[in-house]
């Protein structure tokens, strides 16, 4: 072992301790009040994950808005989807809390590692399927412990497609190349294993007001599944997709109308030599390639947008628009 203090330093230290020049912790150390001590389970992350991943709220809000619109279109009238704050739980406790029957669907979300779990409240499924086939939205559903029929599974698959589509839209600002795919579906929660029982999972529950009752669907993802994008989830994000509202459209139109643009008109063009340019003097006439009666083009912010003829109106030079031109912005540099 390397010696930290030299022998002279050790002798000086011992002399100081014996003479009292160096105090030896004579002050009393106050003991903490037992009532102020808070127990903390270092093995559990559930109490802090939600507060550390604020972007999950943005993701869930976008997802809830998307399935609200798509589910309403499928069924023919508006239903309401409520986004709840995310919850964290041991996966084993979650599985024990799920009833049978249950429509559980294990999915992958590559490039995120591992699998997640999406599950529907059976009451929601049966009411939704019954309404699609013309049943009353007040029908009483018998939630017996049976597997879903082929027809019911077809409708469930359509619901899954809607959910995966909107999960992609919601997660795209965080992970642009994310891809949600169904791995397998289960009827019994005991067989829907996506991780170990003691692993922390993030649960997003969405309440669905439908058929005069409150049902739900949920998306469950193990914490390790989102660890690779944890920094983005911790910072939050602003969605790159703008969802227009009437107020937003009114403000946009008002700003567009009040904006100013530069307009110029090309009367013609001509090519001359450098020698002609050098010899040019006041009074010289340059012959353009267009006559006074030819159509000329008008450019808006250097983009060709209109054609017409020039003239005079009320004693001022004027331009009469004869035609509007649909021009791709990317071609404007070429004057096309």
N, C-alpha and C positions, 0 to 999 in steps of 0.2 A: 504494500500500500504506500502511495506517495505521501511524504511528510508535508503537511500544510503549513505548520509553524516551525520556525527554526528554534534551536535550543535557547538562544538568547531571548527570543520573544516569549517562549514559555516561562523562563525565569522571571521576566519582567511582569508577566501576567500574575504569576503566583505571588510575587512581592506586593503587587497592588491589591490583591485580594486579602492578604494577611494584614496590610496596613489600613485597610478600610477605604483606600482611595477609589477602589472600584466597588460600587454597591452590589449586593448579592440578593436582588429581588425581595427587598424587605417590605414592599408595598403590598397591601391586601388586594386580591383580585376579586371583584364583585361577581357573585353567582347570578345567572339569569333567572328570571321569574318563570317557574314551570308553566304558568298560564300563558306565557308568551311563546312557548315552543310549539311549532306546528309540525305534525308528523308528515313525512314525505316518503312516498314509495318510489325509490329509484328505479325499480323494475317497470314502473308504469309511465307511459307517455300520454295517456288519454286526456289528462287535464290541460295539457299545453298545446297539443297538436292543432286544435281548432284556431286558437289565437295566433299561431305562427304561420298559418296558411290562409291569409285573407282572400287570395284570388279564387279560392273555392266558392266563395259566395257569388262572384261574378260568373263563374262557370255554371253554377246551379241555377242562377237567375236566367241566363241565356237558354239553358236546357229546358227549364220550366216554361218559358215563353214559347219555345219552339213546339214542344209536345202539346201545349194548350191549343195552338192553332191547328196542328195536324190532326189531333184527336177530334177536335170539333168538326173538321171537314169530313172525317171518316164517318161520324155518327149523324151529322146533319144539323146539329145545333150546338150552341156554345156550352162548354164545360169549363170549370175553373180549376186551375192547378196552382197550389200554394207551395212555395219553396220554404222549407224549414231550415233553421241553422244546422250545420253539420254536427254529427255526433261521433264519438269514438268509443269503442268497446272491444273487449277481447272477443275474438272470433267464436270461441267456444260458447260464450254467453249469448252471442247473437243467434247461433244455431238453435240453442235450447229455447229461445223465445219465439221461434217461428212455428206457426201451427201447420197441421196437415189437414187438407191438401194445400199445396203451395206451388205456384208456377215460378220455378227458379231456373236461372239461365247463367251459366258460366261463360264469360267472354274474355278474349284477349284484347289488348290495346297496344300492339307493337308500334313503336320500339320500347314502350314501357315493359318492364319485366314482370312476370307472374300473370295471374288471372284475377279478374274481378267477378262480382256477382250482381246480377240485376234480377229483382223479383217483384211480382205483382201480387197485390191483395186478391185472393180468389173471389171475393165479393165483387170487386171492380170488374174482373174478367167476365164473370157470369152475367152481370148486368149489361156490360158492354156488348157481349155477344148476343144476348137476348134482344137488345134494342136494335142492333144491326139487322136482325132477321124479322123485325116488325113487332116484337113483343112490347108491352107497355113498360115505361120506365119505373113503374111502381110494382113490378112483379116480384113476388117473394121467391128467393132463390134458396134451394136446399143444398147447403154446403156439405154434401156427404163425401166420405173419403174414397173417392174413385179417381182414376186417371182421366185425363182429358181425352175427348173423342177426336177423330181425325179432322172434323170440321172445326172444332174448337182450336185445335193445334194450328190450323191454317190461319185463323184470325189472330192467334197469339204471335205467329211468325210475322204477320203484317205489323202488329204493334211493336215487335222487336225491331223491325226494319226502321220504323219511325224513330224509336228510341236511339238506335245506333247512329242514324243520320244526324239527329240533333246533338248527340254526344260529340260527334265529330265537329260540328259547327261550334259547339261550346268550348271544346278543348283546342281548336285550331290556333288561337292566338298564343297558347302556351307551347304546343307541340304541333307544328304545321303538318308533319307527315304522319300523324297518328292514324291508326286504322283499327276500327272496332270490328271484331268478328266473333260469331257464336262458336263456342267450343263444344258445349253439350247442354242439354236441358234435363232437369230433375224434377221429380214429384215430391220426394221426401227430403227434407232439409238435412238429414243425417248423411246423405250421399253427395251433398253439394260442397265438397271440400276444396277450398282454394288456398288454404294455409293451415298452419298448426293452431290448435285451440287457444294457446296463450298469446298469439300474435295480435297486435293492435290493428284494427281495421277502421277506416273512415266511412261513415254511413251518411248518405244524403237521402233524406226521406221527403217525398213530394205528396202532399195531401191532394186528393182529387174529389171535388164536389160533383157528384154525378148520381143520377137516378134518385134524387132526394135523400142521399146518404153520403157519408164521408168515407172514402176508401183511400188507398195509397199505392204507390210503387216506390221502390228504393234502389239506389245504386251503392254497392259496397266495394271498396277497394282497400287492399292491405296497405299499410303505411309504407312498406318497402317498395311497393309498386310505383309510388310517386316520388321516391327519394331522388331520382335522377333529375327531376324538374322542381325540386324543393325550393331552390333560389327564386325561380320565377313565380312560384305559388306564394312565396313569402313577400315578394315585392308588390304583388298585385299586377293588374294590367288593364289597359283600355282596349276594348274590343275594336278590331279593325273593320267590323261590319256595322254600319249605321242603320238602325231600324227607324225609318221615317215615321213621324207622327204628324198630326195636322198642324200643331204649333211649329214643329221643325220645318215643315214644308212652307208654311207662311213666312217664316223668317228667311228661309233660303230664297224664296221668290222675291221678297222685298229687297234683299241684298243684291240679287241679280239685276233687278230693275234699276236700282240706284247706282250700279257700277258704271264706270266710263270706259270706253274702248277707243283706240286709235283707228281712224278710217282714212285710207288713201286710194287714189285712182290712178291707174297707169294709162296715160294718154297714148303711149307708143314707145318704141325703142328703135335704136339705130346703132350700128357699129362704125366706129371711126378709128383712124390710125393715130398713133402717138404724135406723128408729125402734124396732122390736122389739129389735134388738140393743142399743141404748142403754139401753132400759128393763129389760133382762134382769137378774135378781137370783138369788141362791142359792135353790135349791129349785124353780125353774121347770122345766117339762118340755118337751122338744122332740120333737115327733112326727115320726119318720122315715118314709120312703116304703116301708119293707119291714116285713113281719111277722116274728115270731120263727121261723116255719117256712120262710121263703123262703130260697132259695139265695143265698149271698153270694160275692163274688169275693175271691180272695187275690192280692196283687201281690208279685212278687219283683223287688227293685230297681226298683220303679215300673212293672214290666211285668206285665200281667194274665196269670197262668199257671194258676190253679186256681180251681175253684168247689166249694162245699160248704155245710155247715150248721154252726152253732155249738152248743155244749152244754157239758157238764161231764164230766170224767173224773178219777177219783181225787181228787176235791175241788178240782180246778183247772179254769179255763176252758179249753175245747178247741175244735178245728176239725176236722171230719171231711171229708176230700177225697172228693168225689163224681165229679169230672171234671177232666182236665187240658186246658189250652187251648193250641193252637199259635198263637202271636201273632207277627207280624212286628215286629222290634224297632223299625223306623222308625215304626210306628203306635202305639207305647206312649205317646207324648206326648198322643195324642188319646183315650187310655183305651179303645181298641178291642180 
